[in-house]
């Protein structure tokens, strides 16, 4: 056995390798989390709101102080964003139950991602139909009937998609029966 072979068995080297692997894993998770936050920032309008949403999905029933501490955001920023998210029904709030006397703070929870997507899909569909029917809005000629919505967006839950595949039911109408544009 050579001296080089013994170097690979050194516990100190094993610790260095393990530490590097852990650092790489932490970096991969952080990059993944940042990608999720970026996507949610597009959906929820700001990175602040996205960070709050992610925190609440990880820690439901958190107070605004707990959210501020967990996200590193200023408490006033968190309270302002929570008010808007609550009004938009992306976040729910309720008084925290306490046996003691004093002020019971609100605790917040975020709606499930599937509900968030369904809300956003409705908004996007409406906006696309407004653009599609632009001629109606500016007084031009159109061949569409009033209240026609040529763009429809359907979202299928992953569990529903699996069930459709198992039964062979695609859930779509026959071609030619539906003039809507599915996106």
KEKE-3310 file (N, C-alpha, C; in steps of 0.2 Angstrom, whole numbers, plus 5000, padded with zeros to 4 digits):
npx = (5004:5003:5009:5000:4988:4984:4981:4968:4960:4960:4951:4950:4950:4938:4929:4930:4926:4913:4908:4909:4900:4888:4888:4886:4874:4866:4867:4861:4848:4845:4846:4835:4824:4825:4821:4808:4803:4805:4796:4784:4784:4781:4768:4762:4765:4775:4792:4792:4779:4779:4789:4783:4772:4778:4784:4773:4767:4776:4776:4762:4749:4756:4761:4762:4774:4782:4783:4790:4802:4806:4807:4816:4811:4806:4795:4784:4783:4779:4767:4760:4760:4753:4741:4736:4737:4728:4716:4715:4712:4722:4729:4724:4717:4716:4711:4724:4722:4722:4726:4729:4728:4727:4734:4728:4737:4734:4735:4742:4739:4743:4734:4731:4743:4736:4724:4728:4734:4722:4715:4723:4723:4710:4711:4720:4715:4703:4710:4716:4705:4700:4709:4708:4696:4697:4693:4679:4680:4685:4676:4676:4673:4667:4666:4662:4650:4642:4648:4656:4669:4683:4695:4700:4706:4711:4715:4722:4722:4735:4732:4720:4723:4731:4721:4713:4721:4722:4709:4708:4700:4701:4695:4692:4683:4676:4686:4682:4670:4671:4675:4683:4699:4711:4722)
npy = (4994:5011:5027:5037:5030:5029:5042:5044:5037:5045:5052:5065:5070:5064:5071:5083:5081:5077:5089:5098:5092:5094:5108:5110:5104:5112:5124:5120:5118:5131:5138:5132:5136:5150:5150:5146:5157:5167:5164:5164:5177:5183:5179:5184:5197:5204:5201:5201:5198:5185:5179:5179:5171:5159:5156:5155:5144:5135:5137:5137:5146:5157:5172:5189:5194:5182:5179:5190:5188:5175:5178:5188:5201:5218:5221:5230:5230:5217:5217:5226:5219:5207:5212:5216:5203:5196:5203:5200:5187:5177:5174:5168:5174:5172:5175:5171:5158:5160:5156:5165:5182:5197:5203:5195:5190:5190:5175:5169:5160:5152:5150:5134:5130:5125:5132:5145:5145:5142:5154:5163:5159:5162:5176:5178:5172:5180:5193:5189:5187:5199:5206:5198:5201:5215:5223:5224:5232:5244:5248:5242:5232:5215:5197:5190:5184:5194:5193:5181:5170:5167:5162:5149:5143:5128:5120:5106:5096:5087:5074:5072:5071:5060:5050:5052:5047:5034:5029:5031:5042:5057:5069:5079:5087:5081:5083:5098:5100:5110:5127:5135:5141:5132:5134)
npz = (5000:4996:5001:4996:4996:5009:5012:5007:5016:5027:5041:5042:5029:5024:5032:5026:5013:5015:5021:5010:5001:5008:5008:4995:4993:5001:4994:4982:4986:4990:4978:4972:4980:4978:4965:4965:4973:4964:4954:4961:4965:4953:4951:4963:4963:4971:4977:4991:4995:4990:4997:5010:5008:5005:5017:5025:5020:5024:5038:5044:5053:5058:5067:5063:5068:5069:5056:5051:5058:5053:5039:5038:5035:5037:5051:5049:5035:5033:5039:5031:5019:5023:5025:5013:5006:5013:5011:4997:4998:4998:5009:5025:5041:5059:5076:5088:5100:5117:5134:5144:5150:5140:5124:5110:5097:5079:5069:5054:5039:5023:5008:4999:4986:4974:4975:4974:4961:4953:4956:4949:4936:4932:4932:4922:4911:4909:4906:4894:4886:4886:4878:4866:4862:4859:4848:4850:4862:4857:4848:4836:4821:4824:4823:4834:4846:4859:4875:4872:4875:4869:4874:4884:4899:4906:4921:4928:4942:4949:4954:4949:4935:4935:4938:4927:4917:4921:4919:4906:4902:4895:4897:4888:4875:4860:4845:4835:4841:4850:4849:4857:4862:4869:4881)
capx = (5000:5007:5007:4994:4982:4982:4978:4961:4957:4961:4945:4949:4948:4931:4925:4930:4922:4906:4906:4908:4894:4883:4888:4883:4867:4863:4867:4856:4841:4844:4844:4828:4820:4825:4817:4801:4801:4805:4790:4778:4784:4777:4761:4759:4766:4782:4796:4790:4773:4781:4793:4778:4768:4782:4785:4766:4766:4780:4774:4755:4747:4761:4760:4766:4781:4785:4784:4795:4808:4807:4809:4820:4808:4804:4788:4779:4783:4776:4760:4757:4759:4748:4734:4734:4736:4722:4711:4715:4711:4728:4731:4718:4719:4712:4714:4727:4719:4727:4723:4731:4725:4732:4732:4729:4738:4732:4739:4740:4740:4742:4729:4735:4745:4731:4719:4732:4734:4715:4713:4728:4721:4704:4713:4724:4710:4699:4714:4717:4699:4699:4714:4706:4690:4699:4689:4673:4681:4687:4671:4677:4669:4669:4661:4660:4644:4643:4650:4660:4676:4687:4701:4699:4712:4709:4720:4720:4725:4739:4729:4714:4727:4732:4714:4711:4725:4720:4703:4708:4696:4705:4691:4692:4677:4679:4688:4677:4664:4673:4678:4687:4706:4713:4729)
capy = (5000:5017:5033:5040:5026:5030:5048:5043:5034:5049:5054:5072:5071:5062:5076:5089:5079:5078:5096:5101:5089:5097:5115:5110:5102:5118:5129:5118:5120:5139:5140:5130:5140:5156:5150:5146:5164:5171:5162:5167:5185:5185:5177:5188:5204:5206:5196:5202:5194:5178:5176:5178:5165:5152:5155:5153:5137:5131:5138:5139:5149:5161:5179:5194:5195:5176:5179:5195:5185:5170:5180:5193:5207:5222:5220:5235:5228:5211:5219:5229:5214:5203:5215:5215:5196:5194:5206:5196:5180:5172:5172:5169:5175:5171:5176:5166:5157:5160:5155:5171:5189:5201:5204:5189:5192:5186:5171:5169:5154:5154:5145:5129:5132:5124:5137:5151:5144:5143:5161:5167:5157:5166:5183:5178:5171:5186:5198:5187:5188:5206:5207:5195:5205:5222:5227:5226:5237:5250:5250:5240:5226:5208:5192:5186:5186:5197:5188:5176:5170:5163:5159:5146:5139:5123:5118:5100:5094:5081:5068:5071:5069:5052:5047:5052:5042:5027:5027:5033:5048:5063:5075:5084:5086:5079:5089:5101:5102:5116:5132:5138:5140:5130:5136)
capz = (5000:4995:5006:4993:4997:5016:5012:5006:5022:5033:5043:5041:5022:5024:5034:5021:5007:5018:5022:5003:4999:5012:5006:4988:4994:5003:4988:4977:4989:4990:4971:4970:4984:4975:4958:4968:4975:4958:4951:4965:4964:4947:4953:4969:4962:4973:4981:4998:4996:4988:5003:5015:5006:5006:5024:5028:5018:5028:5045:5045:5059:5061:5068:5059:5071:5068:5049:5050:5060:5048:5032:5038:5032:5042:5053:5046:5028:5033:5041:5025:5014:5025:5025:5005:5004:5017:5007:4991:5000:4997:5016:5030:5047:5064:5082:5091:5106:5123:5140:5148:5148:5136:5117:5106:5090:5073:5066:5047:5035:5016:5004:4995:4979:4969:4975:4971:4953:4950:4956:4944:4930:4931:4931:4916:4906:4908:4903:4887:4883:4884:4872:4861:4860:4859:4843:4853:4867:4854:4844:4829:4819:4826:4822:4840:4850:4865:4881:4870:4878:4865:4877:4891:4902:4911:4926:4931:4948:4947:4956:4944:4929:4936:4938:4920:4913:4923:4916:4899:4900:4894:4899:4883:4871:4853:4840:4831:4845:4854:4846:4862:4861:4875:4882)
cpx = (5004:5005:5001:4988:4980:4979:4970:4957:4957:4954:4944:4947:4940:4927:4925:4926:4914:4904:4905:4902:4888:4882:4884:4876:4863:4862:4862:4849:4840:4842:4837:4823:4819:4821:4810:4799:4801:4798:4784:4778:4781:4770:4758:4761:4773:4785:4794:4784:4775:4784:4788:4774:4771:4783:4778:4765:4770:4779:4767:4754:4752:4759:4764:4773:4785:4787:4790:4802:4810:4809:4814:4818:4806:4797:4783:4778:4778:4768:4756:4755:4753:4741:4732:4733:4730:4716:4710:4713:4716:4730:4724:4721:4714:4715:4718:4724:4724:4723:4724:4727:4730:4729:4733:4731:4735:4737:4737:4742:4739:4737:4734:4737:4740:4726:4722:4732:4727:4713:4717:4725:4715:4706:4716:4719:4705:4703:4715:4711:4698:4703:4711:4700:4691:4695:4683:4674:4682:4682:4672:4673:4672:4664:4659:4653:4646:4644:4654:4667:4680:4693:4699:4705:4709:4715:4717:4724:4729:4736:4723:4717:4728:4726:4712:4715:4724:4714:4702:4704:4701:4701:4690:4686:4680:4681:4682:4671:4665:4677:4683:4695:4709:4721:4732)
cpy = (5006:5022:5036:5036:5027:5037:5048:5041:5039:5052:5062:5074:5069:5067:5082:5087:5080:5085:5099:5098:5093:5104:5115:5108:5109:5123:5127:5120:5127:5141:5138:5134:5147:5156:5150:5153:5168:5170:5165:5174:5187:5184:5182:5195:5206:5200:5196:5197:5186:5175:5175:5172:5159:5151:5153:5146:5132:5131:5141:5142:5153:5168:5183:5194:5188:5176:5184:5191:5179:5172:5185:5200:5211:5221:5224:5233:5221:5212:5221:5224:5209:5206:5215:5208:5194:5197:5202:5189:5175:5170:5173:5171:5174:5173:5170:5165:5157:5160:5162:5177:5192:5201:5197:5191:5188:5181:5170:5162:5156:5148:5140:5132:5131:5129:5143:5150:5145:5150:5165:5165:5161:5173:5183:5177:5177:5192:5196:5188:5195:5208:5204:5198:5213:5226:5229:5232:5244:5252:5247:5234:5219:5203:5188:5189:5189:5191:5182:5176:5165:5159:5156:5142:5134:5121:5111:5098:5087:5074:5067:5069:5062:5048:5046:5047:5035:5024:5028:5039:5054:5069:5080:5082:5084:5085:5092:5103:5109:5121:5136:5136:5138:5131:5132)
cpz = (5000:5000:5003:4995:5004:5017:5011:5012:5028:5035:5042:5034:5021:5026:5029:5015:5009:5019:5015:5000:5002:5010:4999:4988:4996:4998:4983:4980:4989:4983:4969:4974:4980:4968:4960:4969:4969:4955:4955:4965:4958:4948:4958:4968:4965:4977:4988:4999:4995:4994:5009:5014:5007:5013:5027:5026:5022:5036:5046:5052:5062:5062:5064:5061:5069:5060:5048:5052:5055:5041:5032:5035:5038:5044:5050:5038:5028:5035:5035:5020:5016:5024:5017:5004:5008:5013:5000:4992:4998:5004:5020:5037:5053:5071:5085:5098:5111:5129:5145:5145:5143:5128:5114:5099:5085:5071:5058:5044:5027:5013:5001:4988:4974:4969:4972:4964:4950:4950:4950:4937:4928:4929:4924:4910:4904:4905:4896:4883:4881:4878:4866:4858:4860:4854:4846:4858:4864:4849:4837:4827:4822:4824:4828:4843:4856:4870:4878:4873:4874:4868:4883:4893:4907:4915:4929:4937:4946:4949:4951:4937:4929:4935:4930:4916:4915:4920:4908:4897:4900:4897:4894:4878:4864:4849:4836:4835:4849:4850:4850:4860:4868:4876:4888)
residu = (UNK:UNK:UNK:UNK:UNK:UNK:UNK:UNK:UNK:UNK:UNK:UNK:UNK:UNK:UNK:UNK:UNK:UNK:UNK:UNK:UNK:UNK:UNK:UNK:UNK:UNK:UNK:UNK:UNK:UNK:UNK:UNK:UNK:UNK:UNK:UNK:UNK:UNK:UNK:UNK:UNK:UNK:UNK:UNK:UNK:UNK:UNK:UNK:UNK:UNK:UNK:UNK:UNK:UNK:UNK:UNK:UNK:UNK:UNK:UNK:UNK:UNK:UNK:UNK:UNK:UNK:UNK:UNK:UNK:UNK:UNK:UNK:UNK:UNK:UNK:UNK:UNK:UNK:UNK:UNK:UNK:UNK:UNK:UNK:UNK:UNK:UNK:UNK:UNK:UNK:UNK:UNK:UNK:UNK:UNK:UNK:UNK:UNK:UNK:UNK:UNK:UNK:UNK:UNK:UNK:UNK:UNK:UNK:UNK:UNK:UNK:UNK:UNK:UNK:UNK:UNK:UNK:UNK:UNK:UNK:UNK:UNK:UNK:UNK:UNK:UNK:UNK:UNK:UNK:UNK:UNK:UNK:UNK:UNK:UNK:UNK:UNK:UNK:UNK:UNK:UNK:UNK:UNK:UNK:UNK:UNK:UNK:UNK:UNK:UNK:UNK:UNK:UNK:UNK:UNK:UNK:UNK:UNK:UNK:UNK:UNK:UNK:UNK:UNK:UNK:UNK:UNK:UNK:UNK:UNK:UNK:UNK:UNK:UNK:UNK:UNK:UNK:UNK:UNK:UNK:UNK:UNK:UNK)
# end
